Amino acid sequence: MSTIELPPEPGAFPKSALFDGPYTAVPELPLGKWSVIANQRIYVLTIHGEKGGEVSAELNSGDVVDAKWDSKNQRLTFTRVVPNVVKQSWTGYVMAHDPDDPKMRMAGTFENIKPIVSPNASGWYATMNLEKK
């Protein structure tokens, strides 16, 4: 069996990982406007706040209900409801972040739990530009 030599570049690993790198987990849910690509469309997910794992958020297409933040796993979950159209369960993970990178990233999956259209599950991806300090 052969081995692969990795280049001596920093990887996307937290400082506590096996491999060194500048990327670290975010200490709290990043608030603000996220650009989301899902359902072959672009949405805006605005996260207003988080307290004790309960999240206040809105999506420009449908209502966001039961939004929760799991800080240990960097996981956001919520239900998207478009009345008389669809009810979807969304799960996303905030990616480890390099403090010098001006963009936060989150990715995950969603699944129809009460479809009016055919059932499906798919992926989604979101970014949010950080303000310069």
C-alpha positions in Angstrom: 0.0 0.0 0.0 1.4 3.4 -0.9 1.0 6.6 1.2 0.3 10.1 0.1 2.5 13.0 1.2 0.4 16.1 2.0 1.9 19.5 1.3 3.0 21.5 4.3 0.0 23.9 4.0 -2.4 24.8 6.8 -5.6 22.8 6.5 -9.2 23.4 7.6 -8.7 21.9 11.0 -9.3 23.5 14.4 -6.3 24.0 16.6 -7.3 21.1 18.8 -7.3 18.7 15.8 -4.6 16.3 14.8 -3.4 18.6 12.0 -2.5 22.2 12.7 -4.3 25.0 10.8 -5.7 28.5 11.2 -9.3 27.5 11.1 -11.4 27.4 14.2 -15.0 26.8 15.2 -17.1 29.9 15.7 -17.9 30.5 19.4 -21.5 31.4 18.7 -24.1 31.4 15.9 -23.1 34.1 13.4 -25.9 36.6 13.2 -26.8 38.5 10.0 -28.0 37.9 6.4 -26.9 34.7 4.8 -27.2 34.1 1.0 -28.6 30.6 0.6 -28.6 28.5 -2.5 -31.3 25.8 -2.3 -34.1 24.4 -4.5 -32.2 25.9 -7.5 -33.0 29.3 -6.1 -31.2 32.0 -4.0 -32.8 32.9 -0.7 -31.8 35.2 2.2 -31.8 33.7 5.7 -31.6 36.4 8.3 -30.5 35.2 11.7 -31.5 37.9 14.3 -30.5 36.2 17.5 -29.9 33.1 19.6 -30.5 32.6 23.3 -30.2 29.2 25.1 -30.3 27.4 21.8 -33.5 29.1 20.6 -33.0 31.0 17.3 -34.9 34.0 15.9 -34.6 33.9 12.1 -36.5 34.6 8.9 -36.3 33.4 5.3 -37.4 35.5 2.4 -39.5 32.5 1.2 -41.6 30.9 3.8 -41.7 31.0 7.6 -38.9 29.8 9.8 -40.2 27.9 12.9 -38.6 25.8 15.6 -35.1 27.2 14.9 -32.4 25.8 17.1 -28.6 26.2 17.5 -26.4 23.4 18.8 -23.2 25.2 19.7 -21.3 21.9 20.4 -21.8 20.6 16.9 -22.1 24.0 15.2 -25.5 22.9 13.9 -28.5 25.1 12.9 -31.9 23.3 12.5 -35.2 24.8 11.6 -38.5 24.1 9.8 -39.4 26.1 6.7 -43.1 26.4 6.1 -44.8 27.8 3.0 -48.5 27.5 3.8 -50.4 25.1 1.4 -47.2 24.4 -0.5 -44.4 22.7 1.6 -43.0 22.0 5.0 -39.3 21.3 5.1 -36.8 20.2 7.8 -33.5 22.0 7.3 -30.1 21.2 9.0 -27.0 23.2 8.4 -23.5 23.2 9.9 -21.4 26.4 10.2 -18.0 25.6 8.8 -14.7 26.2 10.7 -13.5 29.7 10.0 -10.2 31.4 9.3 -10.3 34.8 11.1 -8.7 36.4 8.0 -11.4 35.2 5.6 -14.1 37.8 5.1 -16.8 35.1 4.5 -18.6 32.7 6.8 -19.9 29.4 5.3 -22.7 27.0 6.2 -23.9 23.9 4.4 -26.4 21.2 5.0 -29.5 19.3 3.8 -33.2 19.8 3.7 -36.1 17.4 3.3 -39.8 17.7 2.6 -41.8 16.5 5.6 -45.2 17.6 4.3 -44.9 17.9 0.5 -47.6 19.2 -1.7 -45.1 18.5 -4.5 -43.2 15.3 -4.8 -41.1 14.3 -1.8 -37.4 15.2 -2.0 -34.2 15.8 0.0 -31.4 18.0 -1.2 -28.5 20.0 -0.1 -28.0 23.7 0.5 -25.1 26.1 0.9 -24.9 29.6 2.5 -22.4 32.4 2.8 -22.3 35.6 4.8 -19.9 38.4 4.3 -18.3 39.6 7.5 -18.0 43.3 8.3 -14.4 44.6 8.5 -13.4 45.5 12.1 
